């Protein structure tokens, strides 16, 4: 008997949510760059700044977890266990490698506060670690909550004099970076996304009724941004800094 081909179409609401997150991230980085080049003064350690950036980061990483469950559901019946494992290993390692590339680039310029463990490092490593839990619900939720609690506690209560556990969420008192998403607590957010994906999109099918807005011009624009979110993330800072140099920094 031939194997029935799994649905491969994308879910417009996931792409549009990712598109919204991309727009918010670009806005935040624009303000950051204006502040960095002293064109506009903003306190990024203030409560309003944290209340803006943390939900944006949380939305991104929740969608990573949800997308993992969708991707797994689409191919689990057509790939062997080894093929599945390699698929997610390559994806996670590839994104982590892009994170390392950004580390090298920011080491050259602007160097001051170069990115050590940013969002791409976190996403890549989270994909590798989340793979064994993709099919689980309660376990993913429970571990996600535990990791978030432990991660917040680490950042509040633990200060060290060495940088070797920065990736985990343990930082020295003088630590400074341009982008920081340590494994704890953010891997916990990814696992909660895995839980949500397995509840809301079981077997790559919506567990709820949703009116189709995919042809709306605004939604289509957001979906476009969401589909190419990785490319946009890699290139948007080059565009922003280039425009700032063109109009303000010459």
N, C-alpha and C positions, 0 to 999 in steps of 0.2 A: 504494500500500500504506500503511495507517495505521502510524504510528510506535508501537511498543510502549511503553506507559507504564512509566517507571522506578519501581522500588520507592522508597517515600517513608518507610517505617517507620523509626523510630529504633532504634539499636543499644543495648540495655539496658546492656551493659558499659561503653560510652563515657559514657552519662549517669550511671551509678553511680560511675564513677571521678571524673567532674566533681563529683558530689555529695559524695564524700569530700573532694576538694580544697576545696570550699566550706566544709564543716564545720571543717576544719583552719584555713582562713583566718579564720573567725569566731572560733575559739578563740584564734588569735594576736592578732587585733585586740582581743579582750576583754582579754587580758593587757596589750596595749599601752595601752589606754585606762585600765586600772586603774593602770598605772605613770604615765601622763601626768597623771592627777588625784591622784597620790600616795596612792592607796588600797592599793597593793601594789607593792613594790619588785622590779623585774626588770632585769637587765643585758642589754639587747638587742644589745650589741656583743660578747657572750661567744660562745665557740665553740658551746655547746649551742643558743643562740638561732639562730645561723647555720645549724647543722645541721638545725634545724626549718624555718626559713622558706624556705631555698633549695630544698629538695625540693618544698615546696608550690608555689612559683612555677614550678619546672621542670615539675611535673605539669600545671599549668594551661596552660602554653605549649606543651608537647608535645601536649596535647589540642586546642589551637588548630590546630596543623599537621595532626593526624589529621583533625579535623573539616573542614578546608578540602578535603582530598582526597575525603572522603565527599560533601560538598556539591557539589563539582565533578562527581563521578561521577553523581550523581542527575539533573543537569540538562544535561550536556554534549550529549546527543543531541536535546534538545528546544529548546535555545536557540541562537541564532546566536552567532558570536564576539563581535560588538558587545554583544549582550545579556548574555553571560557576563561580559565585561569590566565592563559597567555594574553588574551584580549585585554583584561583589566590590568595585568602586569605592565603591558606595553603602554596603556593609556596613563596609568599612574606614574610610571617612570618617565614617560615623555613630558608630562606636565611638570614633574619635579625637575627634570632637566632644564626646562624653560625657566623655572625659578632660579636655578643655578646660573643660567646665562644672565638673568637680570641682576643677580648678585655681582657678577663680574663687570657688567656694564656700569652699574652704580658705584662700583669700587673705583672706576676710572673717573666718572663724573656723575654726580657732584662730589663723590667720595665722602663728604661730611654726612654721617648718618646713613651710609650705604645699607641696602636691604640685605639682611642676614637670613631671616625666615619670614618671608612675606606670604601673601595669599596663595600664590601659585605653589610655593613649597608645601604649604598646608594642604591644598587640594590634592596635589600629587601623592603625598604620603598618606592622606586620608583615604584615597581610592585604594591604595595597596592594603591598608589595614582594615578597611570596611568590607572588602570582598568576602571574607568568611561569614559575614553577618548580613549579607544582602537579603537573604530569604527570611530573616527573622523579624519579628515585630516587638514583642515585649522585651526580649533580651537587648535589642538595639535601643529601645527607649530607656530601659533601666541603666544600661552602661552609658548612654548619652548624658543622662542626668547626673550620674556619678562623676563622669569626666568634667562636666561643666562646674560642678561644685568644687572638685579638687583643683581644677585650673584656676578658678577665682581665688580660692584659698592660698594657692601657691604664690600668686602675684601680690596678694595683700600681705601675707605673713612671712614669706621666705625671701631673704636677700642674701646673696652669696658674693664672693670676691673673685669668681672665675666665670668665663662665658660659655663653658662647654655644654650647659643644659638650657641654653637660650631657646633651642628648638622645642623643648618640652614645656617651657613657660616659667623657668627659673632664671631670673636675670640679676646681674650685678647692679649695684646702686648707681653706677655711672653709665648704664646702658642707654644707647640712643640709636634709633633707626628710622628710616623713612616709611617703612611699611612692616607691620609686625602682627602675624597671626600664628601664635604658637600652637602646637598640637593640643595642649590643654589650655583653655577649655574648648577650642574650636572644633576639634574632632568630635566632641560631644554633640555639637550642633549638626554635623554631618550625619551622625547616627540617628538623631531625632528626625532628620530628613528621610533616612531609610525607613524608619517607622511610619512616617506619614505616607511615603510612597507605597508601602505595602498595604496600608489601610485604604487609601483613597484611590490608588491605581492598581489594584490587584490584577495580576495577569495582563497588564498593559491596557486595562479597561477602566473607564471612569466608574466609580461607585456612587455617582451622583448625577443629577440632570443639570445640564449647562447649556444655555442658549448660545448658538454659534455666532460669535462676533468676529470670526477670523477674517472676514472680508472688509471690515471697517478700516478706513485708511489709517487711523491712528494705531489700531491694533496691528495692522500689517507692518507699519514702521517699527513698532516695538518688537514684533516677532523677528524682523530682519536683524535688529540689533542683538536680540537674544540668540539667534542662530549663529552669529559670528562674534559672540562675546569674547572668545579667547583672542581672536585676531585684533579686535578693538582694544582689548586690555593691553596687548603688547605694543600697539602703535599709538594709542591716544596721547600718551605723555610726550612723545616725539612731536606730535601735531601741536599740542598746547604750548610746549616750550618753543617750538619753531615760530608760532604766531606771536608769542610774547617778544621774542627777539626781533621779529620783523617790524612790530608796531611800537614797542616800548623800550627795548634794551639795546638798540643800535647805538 
